[in-house]
């Protein structure tokens, strides 16, 4: 007899990627596995996939979800199935329905008095369950073979993982399906271990860009609004910043301690001797203590200390030192210098070792008393940080709430009646009051959803959009909006008796109350919002920022502080669903950021913004789909916030971009092909040389240049030898006449009238011999011109790609290199012909080759340079000198051979062959040899190809 669940069927058509996921699941079940984990982006239809998978299994199904909003969506989705067998869906713990949807909380109700047994042993999660939770577990056990679906199952990794692992262990016959929009790559090691235990290898679906390109998700733009704190907030931050400045000034002053801070930095990072007198290489030190080495290089960038020997300044170091940088260095100074407790590999001078003397004790006390004002404390284990009061001010700044009003008003102007905006906050109301000093700066409800609703209602531009507050506890709005909503709810649910309760502390707002639950009011509010009677919803990330389904959302304003990949993907996923009423829907996600330049922690909110975009893919101004803040605006850096005087210009650019949704849609190139790969990309901005290059796709083998610079002249495969003139069988007068004729031709002067006759018959013979070599001279001049100047960036890339191929590190060579060019002239090189690992290797190798010669490269290689001829005449002269063996030696610079290729002589030689083909004559030099050591010393810290490089991840 057919199971009632199995008898149902989905009346619609499954999308291709949904069919692929279901086929992968059926293959997993057929192999004997009963556990699976499917990863698909928000908006891709995970609910449908889960229910269809359960239908095909054909068993009673229990679904666990994170909140009541998602719970009602699962039930509503099942009711869209055709059910000839009459199978039903519900939310009762008794599991009386064929499909039961419960929240995780319905299972994970712990008894606070049941942490240990009678003998004091810690109870397992199952043993600690409250009676209701235990009864549900027993019902699951007695329900027979079942299917368990865990929606948004990243939650179980954070809260209920151990409990569910125990519950599922006692359900050996159950099919267990986990669904999530969180990429497996973002899991921590402990989370990945739990996923492997519960589900095995994940089934990966298509990425967000792939689904946008295929037309299954709406194209979108990531936007930012940058604001300064309010005047009161800024005064507080300035006050805190002065205390920090006083500490730093004190620290850098001579006589601060027996060993001053700057002397310690020189010893620690420049001399860096171990106790046995061995000198650590910079690479070794950076590998051991990356936080400290990064911090001291940013200190150098700010002009506060010299560049340590062998050190190399990278993109991430080109910014002001942060408070965390100062504290990392200061903690090291305290532990290993002032307290004399040096580790063996630090090598503290003996003068500072031992007990803390009076000067050092005084220095320690000055540090200890200064730190709390800036959010740190001095402990016996070093300096520890908590959340800085400045960080709290920035995160909850009233300026962010006011900026949100401006964003919503602007989007309303752009979209008119189509606007459906969602404003996501961390909390409905502030749960913890700030300190007495902070209460003078931040209001009690700073950063809350309530304050945001109040500001939206107070502004006439946004009040007419009928904003509403929807949380797990509250429905609130302006009185006229609330009354209209009650009338709407009465038409949908006549049995509901809803009333208005004025919010006394605000006055302009009212709450909608009645005998209903969040599952009901979220569904009704969503329908009201979708209808357009309300065009702005303010909610919390926990309820509306995850799993909540409203197809018409087209604008999200993110005010949250959550930066986990899960929170980021889920929040942005609210706007990505297609809108049947607007086929050309384009979504916007705004992140509001508050930045101050008056304190080293004034960029804390910017750092959160950067973390939100690490690994999250968006479309940049030039149509590149990439991760990182550069896809928001190419001028933004992940390492520091822009200067305050640029905020207005950036916000203006964001508004212009928001107004032109058609441009965003065009950037996504919907319908075009893709490989759905995420590859490392090198972005290069040459400072001295700008080549005229065109974008280059992968697949076609490029042709090497006709010539490359050599020690003298050029290296070329062409045979252009010209015997010296005095070896020809021609008389001296003939040679003289010939030279005269060639010279006049080279310098471009006309011969005198009758001059040819004056040369005589003998001279004419020599002229004919020399002129027969004229094409070779001209060709030599062309080769000189072709090889002159710096090579373009593509030739460096070709050399690296070919070397990786010849050394066995890549299946393809130069034909796998892709070049894109941004509107600002930045070159983007992606090794797209091999795979992610090879692309990463190429990215690192190219950066090493074109960067300043620092560190301890195992091999270096010479590159000759030819100055570009001023004109064709000079080029012919240079060509003739080369052919006659009289050309001077060309200038030389040295580059590092990439670490990956320099590990062996074979790799270095492969690099040299590719180098000779694409860039220059030259040979690898082993730097540990006497000659190599001298060359490295001579050319150390030189910059052979001045440029700025950045490393990014690009989707192709």
N, C-alpha and C positions, 0 to 999 in steps of 0.2 A: 504494500500500500504506500502511495506517495506521501511523503512528509508534507505537512501543511506549509512549512516554510519553502520547501522546494517547489511547491505547486504555484507559487507566485512568480511573476516575471516582470521585468522592466519594460514598459511600453515604448520608451524612447530609444534613441540610437547612441551607443557608446562611442566615445571618441577613440582615435587610434591608440593614444598612449594609455587610456584606461583599459582597452582590450589587451594591450601588451602586459600591463600590470597583472591583470586577471589570469592571463596565460602563464605568467611566471609563477603566480600563486598555485595554480593547478599543477604545474610541474613540481613545485615544492611538496604539495600534498602527495602527489603520486610517488615521490621518492621515499615516502614513509615519514617525513618530518611532519610535525603537527604545530610547529611554531614558525611565524614569519613576521617580518617588519618591513613595511612599505614606506618609502620616502617620496613624497610628492609636495609641490609647493602649495601654499594656501590658495584657494580658489580653483584648484584642479579637479575637484569632485571626489575627495577622499571618502566622504560619506557614502556616495553612490557606490564606489568601489568596495567599501566595507560591506554594505548590505547585499550587493550582488555576489560577493565572495561567500557570504553567509548563506545566501539562497542556494548557491551551487553546492555547498556542503550539505545543506538540507537538515540541519539540526536546530533545536531550540537555541536561541541566540541571546546572549547578555552583553550589552555594550556599556562600557564605563567611559564617562566624559568628565572634563574638568569643571563645568558649571552648568547652571540650569538653562542658560541661553542656548548652549549647544545641545543640551538634552532635548529641548522641544524641537530643534531642527532635525535631529535624527528620527524622532517620531513622525514629524511631518513628511520627511523624505520617504519613510517606509509606506506611508499612506498613499504615496504617488505610485507605488507598485500596483500592478493588477493582481488580485488575490482570489483566484477561483476557490481555493480551499477555505477561505474565510479567516486566514491567520491574522492576528491583531498585534498591535504594538502598544506598550504602556510603560509606566514608570513605577509599578508596585514592587516592593521588595519580595513579595510572595512568588514572583516569577510566573504568574498565572498567564501571562501573554506569551505568544510565540517569540516575539522580539521585545525584550525588556531593556530600557535605557536608564541607567543609574549614574549618579555622580560618584567620583572617587571618594568624596567625603562620606557618602552613605556606607561605605565599607570601612574607611579608616577613621572610625570613632574610637579613640583610645580612652581607657579608664585611667584618670589621673592618679588613682590610689593603687594601681596594679603595675608598678614598675618592677617589683621583685616578688619572688615567692616567699613562703613562710621561712625558708632557710636563708633568705637574703640574696639568692641568686637572681641575676637579671633575667626577666622574662623576654621571650621572643616577641616580635610584633604580634603574632597570633595570640599569644598568651595575654597580651595587654589590651586586646580589643574589648570595647564596651559591649554590653549585652546585645544591643541592636546589631553591631557589627558581627559578633559571633553567630547570631541567628542567621544573618545573611550568608555567612560562610557555610553553615550547615545546609541551608536551602540550596546553595550551589552544588554541594556534594550530592544531595539527594535528587537533583534534577535530571540525573542520567547523563549520557554523552551530550555535551553542549559545545557551542562555539562561543568563545570569549573574544570580544573586540575591545581594544584599548585605544581610544581616540586621543589624539594629541599626547601620545604615550611618552613624550619627553618628561611629562609631569611625574610619571612613576619613577623616573630616575632621580628626581629631586626630592620627592616626598614619600612616595608609597612603594618604592622599589623592593625593599626587603619584605614588606608585607605581601605584596603580590607574588613575589617569588615563592613564598611559603604557601600561599593559597593555591597557586598553580601547580606546585609540587604534589599537592593532594588531589589534583584533577588530571591524572595521567592520560585519560582518553579525550580530553578537551582539545579542540583546535583553537589556537591562540593567535590572533592577528593584531599586530601593533600598527598604528597609522600615525604619521607625523610629517610636519613640514620642515623639521630641523635636519639639516644635512648631517650625515654620520661623521663627516670629517670634523665637525665642530664639537664633538663629544670629548669630555675629559677621559683620561685613561680608566678611571674607575667606572664612569658611565658606559664606556665602550665595553668594558669587561662584563657589566651587568646585561647590556644588550646582547652580547654574544651568548651569555648564559641563558637568557630568556628566549631569544629569537633566532640566533645564528646570524649568518651574513645577511645584510639588508638587501632588499629589492629596490633598486634605485630607479626612479622615474625620470621624466624629462625635467630640465631646469626651468626656472622662471623665464629667462630670455628665450629659450626654445619655444615655450608655450605662447609667449608674446609674438614671436616671429611667425608661428603657425596660426595665429589668430584666435587662440583659445583663452588668452588673458589680455586684458586691456594694456596698451602701451602706456608708459608712465614716465614721469620726470621726478627726480629727487631735487628738492629745493631747500634753501636755508635762508633764515632771517636772523641776522646778527644784531644784537642790541647791547648797549651799555647798561649797567645798573642804574637805578633811579638815583637822584642826588643824595638822598639820605643813605642809601646802600653804598654808594661810592665813597661817601665820607668815612663810613665804617671801614671799608676795604683799604682806603688810604691810610687810616690810623694803624691798621694791622700791618700794612706794607712798610710803614716807617719803622716799626719794631723789627721787622725782618731785615730791613736795610741797615739798621743800627747793629744788629748781630753780625751781618756780613762785613760791615766796615770795621767793626771791632776785631773780627777774625783775621782780616787781611792786614791789620796794623802790625808793624814790627814790635817785638817785645811782648806779644800776646801770651806766649808761653816759652818754656826753655827751647823747644823746637817750634818755630812759627809754622803756621798752616801752609804758606807757600813753600817754605823749605821742605816741609813734609811731602807736598805734592811733587816737588822736584826729585826728592829721594825715592818716593814710592813709584812714580811713573816714568822717570827719566833714567835714573841709575838702576832701579829695580834689581838690586842684588839680593840673592838668597843668603842664608847664613853661612853657607859653604863658599861664598864668594862668586858663585855662578850668576851670570847675567841672564835674566829672562828676556826672550824675544817678545816684541809687542803682540804678535799673534798668539803666543802662549798665554800672555797675561790677559788679553781680551777674551780668549776662550774660557779662562778660569773665572774671570770677574767682569763680565760684559757690562753690568750696570755701572761699575766704577769707571771703566775705561770710556764708556759713552759720556759719562758725566764730566770727566776731566777734559774731553775734547770739546764739549759745549762750553766749558769754562774758557778754554783756549779761544774758541770762536768769538767769545765776548771780550777778548783782549785781556783777560785776567791772569793768564799764565802762559808760558811758552809751549810750543807744540812738542810733546814728548818725542824722543828719537824713535824712528821707524814707524811712527803713528801715521794713520791716513784718515783724513777728514772726509766722511761720507755725507750723503744727503741728510741723514737723520741728525747729524751733528751741527748742521748750519742753522742754529737757532739759539736763543738765549737759554742759559741754564735754568731749569725749573727748580722749584722748591725741593722736589724729590732728589734732583741731582745734588743740590747743596747738602741735603741731609745724608745722602749715601756717602759723600766724601767726608762730611763732618763726623759721621758715625765711625768710619774707618779711622779717622784721625784720633777720635776719643779712645777707641779700643786699642789701637796698635801704636799709638804715640803717647798721648797724655797719660794713659793708665799703664803704659809700659807692658801691656800684655800681648806683645806681638806674636803672630804665628811664625812658624819656622821659615816659610817661604816669603815673608815680608821683609826680613832683614833690617829691623829697626836699629839705628845707631845705638851703641852701648850707652851713650850719654843719656838716652831717654829711657832705657830699660830699668826695671826695678820698681821701687815704691814711688808713689806720686809725691813730688815735693811741693813746697808752698806755692810756687808760681803756677805749676800745672793744676794744683788743686783749686787755685783761684780762677783759672781759666775754665775748669770744669763747672764751677759754680756759676760763672757768668753764662755759660751755655745752658745749664739746667734751668735757670730762672727765665731765660729769654724764649725757650722753646714753646711752652704752653700757649703763648699768645698767637702762635702761628700753627697750632694744631699738632704739635709733636711733644714727646716726653723723652727724657733721658733715663734709661734704665741701666742695670748692671750689664745687660747684654748689648747695649748700644742705644741708638735713637729709634724710637718706634713712633709711628704715625697713626692717628685716627682720622676721622673725617674732619677736615678743617672747617671752622666757622665760616670762613670765606667761601668755601665750596658750597656750604648750605645756603648762603646768601645768593650765590649765583644760580644754583639749581632752582630756588624758589622765588627768584626775583619778580617783583610786581611788573617789571618792564617786560618780562616774557608774556605775562597774561595780557598786557596791553598790546603787545605786538601781535598776539593772536587775533585780537579784534581787527587790527589793520589787515591782516592776511585774509580773514573771512570776508571783510568788507570788499577787498579787492577782487577776490574770487567771485563774489556775488555780482560785481560789476561786469566781470568777464563772462560769466555763465548765465546770469539772469535766473529764470525759473528752474533751470537745469541743476543748479547747485545742490549738492547733497554733501555736507561737510561733517566730518567726525573729528572731535577734539578729544585727544586721549591724555588723561592725567594719571598720576601715580595713585592718588587717593581722593576719596570724596571729601573728607574733612581731615585736617591735620590731627594726628593722634597724639603727638608729643609736643608740648609747648616748648618753644625755644628758651634759652637762658634769658635772665633778666636783661642783660646787655643787648642781646639779639632782639628781644621784644620791642626795643626802641627802634629797631631797624625793620624787622619783618613783622607783619601782622600775624595774628594767630592762625588765619586761614591762608597764609601765603602759599601759592602753588597748588591750592586745592581746586577740585572741580566746582565747588560751590562759588569760590571767588571768580572763577572763569565765567560761570553762568551769570553772576551778578554784573560783570563788566559787559558781557554781550547784550544783556537786557538794558543796561544803562545807556548804550550807544544807539542812537536812532537808526543808524545805517544797518545795524545787525539785529535790533529788536524786531524789525519787521520780517525777519527771517524765522521768527517763532522758535528761538532756541529752547531746547529741553535738556534737563539733566536726567540721565538714566544710569543707576547703579544697582548693585545687588540689594540695596536697602531702600532706595529712594527714587521717586519720580517727582520732579519739580520743574517749574517754569514761571513765566510771568502770568498774572491772573487770566488775561484774555486767552493766552495759549492753553493754559490748563483747562479752562472751561470748554474750549473747542475740542480738546483731546477727550474730555469726559463724554462729550456728546458723540464723538467718533466711537469710543469704546462701548457706549450704550447701544449703538447700532450693531456692533459686532457681537457683544456679549450682554444682552438685556438683563441678565440676572445679576450683573455686577452693580453694587451700590457704592459709588465712589463719591468722595467729598473733598473739599478744599480746606487746607489748614494753612493759615498765614504763618510765614516764617518771621517771627518777631524781631530777630536780630538784623534782618535785612529789609523787611517791609515790602519791597517791590516784588518779592517772590512768594510763591505758595507751593505747598506739597500736595500731591494727589494721594489720598489714602483710601483704604477699603479692605475688604476681606479677600485678598488676592496674594499671589506669590510672584516672585521675580520672573518665574517661567512664563506667567501670563502677561505681566506688564511689559516684559522685553518684547514678546511677540507682537503685542498691540502697538507698542511704540515704534517698532520696526515697520509695521504696516503704515502707520501714520506718517512716518518719515519717508517711506517709499512713495507715498501718495503725493508728497510735496507740500502738505499742510504744515509740516515742520521741515526746515531745510538745514538745521544745525543740531547735531546731538553732541552733548558733552558727557563723557563717560570715563570709567576707569579702565585701565589696561587689563585688569583681571576679569572683567565681564565682557566688554565690547572689543578689547584689543586682541582677542584670540578666538578663532572658530566662529564668531558671530557672522551671520550671512545677511548682507544687504546689497543687492546687485547694483543699486543706483549710487552707492557711495563713489564720489569722484575726487574728493579732497580729504586728506587726513592731515591734521596738525598734531605733531608729536611733541608733547611737553613732558614726556616721561624721562626718568633717569636710567631706565633699564638698558643695558648694552649687550646682553647675551644674544648670540645668533638666533635663538628661539624667539625672544621678545621682538627683535628687529624684524625678522621675517614675518611673524604673525601680525604685528601692528601694520606693516606696510601691505600685507596681504588683504586687508579689509577693503582696499579700493581697487583691487585688480580684477574682480569678477566682471564679466561682460554685462552690459545693460541692454536688454532687448529693445528698450525704447530709444536708445541712442547708439546706433551701430558704430559710430566713430568716436565712442567714448575714449577719452584720454585722462588718466588719473594723475594727481599730484600728491606727493607727500612732502610736507613742510616740516623741517626741524627748526625749532626756535632755540637759539644759543645766546647766552649772556656772557660777555667777555669784559674783563677789566685789565688795563695795563699798569695798574697801581700796586700789584702784588704778584709775586712769583706763582701763586696759585690762582691767579686771575684767569688762567686758561683752562681750569678744571672742567668747565662745561664744554669747552671746545674739545678737550680730550675725549669726553663722552661722545660727542658728535663724530669724532674720528673713529672711535671703536665701533659705533653703529654701522659705519660704512666699510669696515675691514671685512672683506669677503663677501659683501653684499654687492650685487651687480646692478649697474644702471647704465643708461646711455649718456655719453658725453656730448659735448657741443659738436664734435666732428663725426658723430655717429658711431664711435667706438663704444662697445659694451665692455665695461671694465669695473673693477672693484676700487674702493677708496674714494676719498672726497673729491678727487679730480673729476669724477663724472658729474658732480654737482656744479663745479666751475673750475676751469683749468688753472685759475690763479690761486686756488686753495691748496695749502700744504698740510700734510698729516702731522707735521712736526711742530708747527706753531700757528697760532691764530693770526689772521691778517691785522695790520695796524688799524687803530681806531679810525683814522681818517679815511679808510677805505670802506667802512661799513656801509655808508650811504650808497656808494657806487655799486657795491655787491648786491645790496637789497634792490636797487633799481634794476640791475640786470636780471635778478630773479623775477621781478614783476613783469618785465618785458617777455621773459621766457614763459611765464605762466599765462600771459595773454595770448601767446601764439601756440596753442595746443596743436595746431596742424603741423607746425615745424617739429614738435616732439614726435608726433606720429610718423612723420617722414624719416626722422633719424633712425627709427627702429627697423625700417625697410621690411615691413610685414610681407611675408610670402617669399622672401629671398632665401637662398640655401644657407646652411650652417653645418658645423660639425659637432656642436655642443661640447666643446672642449674649453677648459680654463687653463690658459698658458701664461707663463711669465713673459713680460715685455720690457724691453729697455727703451726708455725715453731719453733722447740725447739732444741737447741744445749746444751745438758748437759755438764757441765764443770768438774764434779767430777766422773761421772759414765757413762759408755757407755755400754748399754745392747746389747746382740746379739739378734736382732729382725729381723723378715722378714716382708716384706710388707703384709698388711692384707686388704682384700676386705670387703665390708659391707655384711650384710645378715645373717651371721652365729653367733649364740650366743656363746661367748667365755666361757670357764670354769674358775671359780675363782681359785686362788691358793689353794693348800692343807693346807697351814697355813700362818698366818700373825703374825707379832710380837705383843706381849702383854706386860703388865707391867712386868710380869715375864714369861720367856719362850715364848711360842707361843699360839695363839688361833687356835683351830682346831675342826672340828666336829667329829673327830675320838676319840674313847674311849681307852686311853692309860694309865690309872691310874695304879700305882704300889704300893701296900701297903708297908709301912716302914718295913725294915727287922726285927726289933725287935718285930713286932707283929705276926710273923709266929711261928708256933708251932714246933720250932727246937731248939735244945740245943745250948749253947754258942760255944762249940767246933765245932759243925756243921756249925754255922754261920761263925766262923773264917775260917774254911776250905773252905767254899763256897766263902767268900770274897776274900781269897787268889787266888782261881782259877779264879774268875771273873776279879780280878785286873790284873793277868798275861795275861788274854785274852785281856783286854782293852789296855794295854800298848804294846801288841804285843811281849812279851818275851816267849821263850819256857820253859816248865816245866822241872825240873831236871829229870834225868833218875830215874824211879821208883817213881816219885813224887806223882802220883795218888794213888798208894798203900799206901804211907805214910800218906795220909789224913785219912785213916781208913774208916770203913763202915759208921760211923755216918756222916763223912764229905761228903761222896759220896751222901748221901740222900739230904743234903743241896745244893750240886752242881747241882743235877738234878732239884731241885726246882728253883734255880736261873737261870739255863740255859734255863728253860722253858719260862722265861721272856726275854731271849736274843733277840728274834725278835722284841719285843716291844721297847727295848733299841735301837736297830738298826733303827727302824722306827722313834723313837723320834729324833735320830741324823739326819735322813734325813729331817725331818720337820724343825729342827733347821737350817740346811743348806739351805733349800728352802726359809725360811723367812729371812735369814741374808742379810745384805747389803741394799742399797737403792732400792725401787721398780723401775721397768722400767717405762718409761713414759706412756706406754699403760695402766698400772694399774691405774694411776691417771686419765687417760682419761675415762676408764671404770667406775670408781667411779663417775665422774662428769656426764657422760651420764646416768647411772642408776638413780642417784639422780634426774636429771631433769625429767626423766620418772616417777619415783615414786611420785614426787611432782606435777605432772600434767602439766609440762611445755613442754613435748615432747611426741609424740605417740610411740616412740621407745626408747630403752636404749642402753646398750653396743653393741648390735648387729648392731647398726647404725654407729659405729665408723670405719673409714678407716685410715690406716696407709700407708704412702709412705716414702721412705728413699732416700735422695739425695746421690750423689756420695761422697760428703764431710761429710757424716754421719749425716746430719741434718734430724730430724724426722718431717714429715708433718702429722698432725692429722686433719682430716676433719669429722665433724659429718654429714654424707651424707645421713642418713636414714630418715630424717624428712622434712626439708625445709629450706629456706634461713634464716628465723627468728630464728629457733631453732639452726641452725649452728652458727649464730652470738652469740646467748646466750651461747652456749657451748664454743666458742672461748674465750669470755670474762671470763667465769667462770673458765676454766682451767688455764688461765693466772693468775687469782687471786690466785688460789690454790698453784701454784708452785713458785710464786714470793715472794720476801722478805716480812716479816710481818710488814707492815707499814700502815699508815692511821688509820681509825677508824672502823675496822670490827665489826659487831654486834655480831658475834660468831667466836670463834676459836676452833680448834680441835687438839688433841694431836696425834702424830705419834711416836711410839716406834721404836727403832733401835737395831738390834742385830749385833754385830761385826761378820764378817764372820770367821768361824773356819779356823785355819791354815792348818789342815789336818784331815783325817777321825778319827784319835784317839781323837783329841780334840773335834770333833763333838760328839763322843760317850760319852765322859766325860760330855759335856754340856747337852746332852740328859738325862743322868742318874741323874745329879744334878736337872734337871727340874722335872723328874719323882719323885724324892725323896723329892721335896719341898725345896731344898737347893740352887736353882739358885738365883743369885743377880737380883735386878731390872734393867731393860734395860734403856739405855739413852732415853731421850724424846726430841722431837722438836715440834713446834706448827705451824700450817698452818691456813690461813684465810678460813673460810667458805664462799663460793661465795656470793656476795651481793644479787643476785636474790634469792638464797635459804635461806639466812640468814634473810630475811624480816619477817619470821614467825618461831615460834617454830616447826611447822609441817614441813616446808622446811628444817630446820636445822636437824631435826631428820631423815628425808629421806636421807639427805646427810650422816649422821652418819652411818646409816644402810649400805649404799653403801660403805662407807669408811671402815667399819669393814669387809665387804665382800672382798674387793679388796686390801686394803692398810695396815691397822693396826687396832688393838683394839684401842678404844678411844671414847670419847663422846664430844658433843658440849658444849662449855662453854660460857655462856652469859657474855660479857665483861663489861656490866654495873653493874654486881654484884661485891661485894667486892673481892671475890676470882678471878673472871674473870679479874677484873681491875689489881690485883697484877700479875697475869700471863701475861697479855698483857704488863705490864711495864717490867717484867723480860725478856720476849722474844722479846721485840720490836726491830725491825730492823734486826733481825736474818734472815739468808737466809737458809731455810730448804731444798731447792733443788737447789743448785747453777746451773744456766743455763741462756742462752740468749734466749729470745723469740721474735718472730716477728709475726705480724698479716697480712695476705694477703687474697686476694680473688682468689679462684680457680674455674675453669670451669670443670664440670664433665659431 
